[in-house]
């Protein structure tokens, strides 16, 4: 086994875009809107009836094993509740099946979902407001819970002041780098756009003199559409307005961000993953010095890096601001279940996201905990001691943001991504591309809202 030293970072998406104006600050618990059975009463009544809840998810492998263990632990202490986990395949499979089940009026009790997709279900009044459950005396949250979970994670589940989802599997976009390559080139880890651009020039190499680099400074994921948000936000812009559905593709801020990225593409110091499929692959194999990827890629980097290659990580280089992108899914409860099912679902979500279990889930997978206190939990503290790279996810939470959640926002960003591909490949000028992306994106969002 290679010994790798890594320096992690933080926290997904998702699908990822600019921060949204309609997200509201999470309120501290107040009052007890609903009374619930005590734990002792539930245990006594378990023999009389058992509430069954179903959770649809897209977790597989060790991820699925981890959530199954948490569900088993929950049921061991709550014999009155049966939690059935249903793997629906990949994310797109899960979302397609959720949409079909909604139209057939056969939704599960709860589901894993990105908030930009959850917006549609909320607009159709299919989702349970979790606020009363969070505020219920004895069964809800206390102030320490509100302080422990980062505000950006709460906000990603809030619409019109109501909490419709709780954070689950989160990750952060980071800059991975080959320590040996940077040291050999005399390059410090870049912390600003200017430093990053200069580092890419020094680290790019054309060893055979054919005019095409054999080693690139940085590699990006093949689709920069949903991942474009941090550069726009660091320029003072954003992708869209969640309240008005306005797109901000054809703006000075977007143009400034794309001009910076495009200058490196045109200089051939950065590239897309291409046939490597994932941006981390060339870095693992010594064909690139850096890459922009999710912290969830860490297990693959650990397993697949060539012997002798030491990979570390840092936060994305900053510009006018130091905004850092986090993404990932949440857990939502549909309001189509019975009163007992919805209460049981909340109790399970509270258990799933407590310090011990979010720490365990993160320790077993490539995701990050959704609570700050998880870094002190023994199971995750051991991970941090072995892989200090993972401390980055906590260190950057105060600079973190998650993407907008507009209905049709993904469709609009896909249109932007297609236009940017033409710019980066030199097939289209930037002004025309942004103008076309704006028009096509607006139409795509309108069509999505009308369907």
Secondary structure in CASP SS format (residue, H / E / C, confidence):
PFRMAT SS
TARGET T0000
AUTHOR 0000-0000-0000
METHOD secondary structure of the structure
MODEL  1
X C 1.00
X C 1.00
X C 1.00
X C 1.00
X C 1.00
X C 1.00
X C 1.00
X C 1.00
X C 1.00
X C 1.00
X C 1.00
X C 1.00
X C 1.00
X C 1.00
X C 1.00
X C 1.00
X C 1.00
X C 1.00
X C 1.00
X C 1.00
X C 1.00
X C 1.00
X C 1.00
X C 1.00
X C 1.00
X C 1.00
X C 1.00
X C 1.00
X C 1.00
X C 1.00
X C 1.00
X C 1.00
X C 1.00
X C 1.00
X C 1.00
X C 1.00
X C 1.00
X C 1.00
X H 1.00
X H 1.00
X H 1.00
X H 1.00
X H 1.00
X H 1.00
X H 1.00
X C 1.00
X C 1.00
X C 1.00
X C 1.00
X C 1.00
X E 1.00
X E 1.00
X E 1.00
X E 1.00
X E 1.00
X E 1.00
X E 1.00
X C 1.00
X C 1.00
X C 1.00
X H 1.00
X H 1.00
X H 1.00
X H 1.00
X H 1.00
X H 1.00
X H 1.00
X H 1.00
X H 1.00
X H 1.00
X H 1.00
X H 1.00
X H 1.00
X H 1.00
X H 1.00
X H 1.00
X H 1.00
X C 1.00
X C 1.00
X C 1.00
X E 1.00
X E 1.00
X E 1.00
X E 1.00
X E 1.00
X E 1.00
X E 1.00
X C 1.00
X C 1.00
X C 1.00
X H 1.00
X H 1.00
X H 1.00
X H 1.00
X H 1.00
X H 1.00
X H 1.00
X H 1.00
X H 1.00
X H 1.00
X H 1.00
X H 1.00
X H 1.00
X C 1.00
X C 1.00
X C 1.00
X C 1.00
X C 1.00
X C 1.00
X E 1.00
X E 1.00
X E 1.00
X E 1.00
X C 1.00
X H 1.00
X H 1.00
X H 1.00
X H 1.00
X H 1.00
X H 1.00
X H 1.00
X H 1.00
X H 1.00
X C 1.00
X C 1.00
X C 1.00
X E 1.00
X C 1.00
X C 1.00
X C 1.00
X H 1.00
X H 1.00
X H 1.00
X H 1.00
X H 1.00
X C 1.00
X C 1.00
X C 1.00
X C 1.00
X C 1.00
X C 1.00
X C 1.00
X H 1.00
X H 1.00
X H 1.00
X H 1.00
X H 1.00
X H 1.00
X C 1.00
X C 1.00
X H 1.00
X H 1.00
X H 1.00
X H 1.00
X H 1.00
X C 1.00
X C 1.00
X E 1.00
X E 1.00
X C 1.00
X C 1.00
X E 1.00
X E 1.00
X C 1.00
X E 1.00
X E 1.00
X E 1.00
X E 1.00
X E 1.00
X E 1.00
X E 1.00
X E 1.00
X E 1.00
X E 1.00
X E 1.00
X E 1.00
X E 1.00
X E 1.00
X H 1.00
X H 1.00
X H 1.00
X H 1.00
X H 1.00
X H 1.00
X H 1.00
X C 1.00
X C 1.00
X C 1.00
X C 1.00
X C 1.00
X C 1.00
X E 1.00
X H 1.00
X H 1.00
X H 1.00
X H 1.00
X H 1.00
X H 1.00
X H 1.00
X H 1.00
X H 1.00
X H 1.00
X H 1.00
X C 1.00
X E 1.00
X C 1.00
X C 1.00
X C 1.00
X C 1.00
X C 1.00
X C 1.00
X C 1.00
X C 1.00
X C 1.00
X E 1.00
X E 1.00
X E 1.00
X E 1.00
X E 1.00
X E 1.00
X C 1.00
X C 1.00
X C 1.00
X C 1.00
X C 1.00
X C 1.00
X C 1.00
X C 1.00
X H 1.00
X H 1.00
X H 1.00
X H 1.00
X H 1.00
X H 1.00
X C 1.00
X C 1.00
X C 1.00
X C 1.00
X C 1.00
X E 1.00
X C 1.00
X C 1.00
X C 1.00
X C 1.00
X C 1.00
X C 1.00
X E 1.00
X C 1.00
X C 1.00
X C 1.00
X C 1.00
X H 1.00
X H 1.00
X H 1.00
X H 1.00
X H 1.00
X H 1.00
X H 1.00
X H 1.00
X H 1.00
X H 1.00
X H 1.00
X H 1.00
X H 1.00
X H 1.00
X H 1.00
X C 1.00
X C 1.00
X C 1.00
X E 1.00
X E 1.00
X E 1.00
X C 1.00
X H 1.00
X H 1.00
X H 1.00
X C 1.00
X C 1.00
X H 1.00
X H 1.00
X H 1.00
X H 1.00
X H 1.00
X H 1.00
X C 1.00
X C 1.00
X C 1.00
X E 1.00
X E 1.00
X E 1.00
X E 1.00
X E 1.00
X E 1.00
X E 1.00
X H 1.00
X H 1.00
X H 1.00
X H 1.00
X H 1.00
X H 1.00
X H 1.00
X H 1.00
X H 1.00
X H 1.00
X C 1.00
X C 1.00
X C 1.00
X C 1.00
X C 1.00
X C 1.00
X E 1.00
X E 1.00
X E 1.00
X E 1.00
X C 1.00
X C 1.00
X C 1.00
X E 1.00
X C 1.00
X C 1.00
X C 1.00
X C 1.00
X C 1.00
X E 1.00
X E 1.00
X E 1.00
X E 1.00
X E 1.00
X E 1.00
X E 1.00
X E 1.00
X E 1.00
X E 1.00
X E 1.00
X C 1.00
X C 1.00
X C 1.00
X C 1.00
X H 1.00
X H 1.00
X H 1.00
X H 1.00
X H 1.00
X H 1.00
X H 1.00
X H 1.00
X H 1.00
X H 1.00
X H 1.00
X H 1.00
X H 1.00
X H 1.00
X C 1.00
X C 1.00
X H 1.00
X H 1.00
X H 1.00
X H 1.00
X H 1.00
X H 1.00
X H 1.00
X H 1.00
X H 1.00
X H 1.00
X C 1.00
X C 1.00
X C 1.00
X E 1.00
X C 1.00
X C 1.00
X C 1.00
X H 1.00
X H 1.00
X H 1.00
X H 1.00
X H 1.00
X C 1.00
X H 1.00
X H 1.00
X H 1.00
X H 1.00
X H 1.00
X H 1.00
X H 1.00
X H 1.00
X H 1.00
X C 1.00
X H 1.00
X H 1.00
X H 1.00
X H 1.00
X H 1.00
X H 1.00
X H 1.00
X H 1.00
X C 1.00
X H 1.00
X H 1.00
X H 1.00
X E 1.00
X E 1.00
X C 1.00
X C 1.00
X C 1.00
X C 1.00
X C 1.00
X C 1.00
X C 1.00
X H 1.00
X H 1.00
X H 1.00
X H 1.00
X H 1.00
X H 1.00
X H 1.00
X H 1.00
X H 1.00
X H 1.00
X H 1.00
X H 1.00
X H 1.00
X H 1.00
X H 1.00
X H 1.00
X C 1.00
X C 1.00
X C 1.00
X C 1.00
X C 1.00
X H 1.00
X H 1.00
X H 1.00
X H 1.00
X H 1.00
X H 1.00
X H 1.00
X H 1.00
X H 1.00
X H 1.00
X H 1.00
X H 1.00
X H 1.00
X H 1.00
X H 1.00
X H 1.00
X H 1.00
X H 1.00
X H 1.00
X H 1.00
X H 1.00
X C 1.00
END
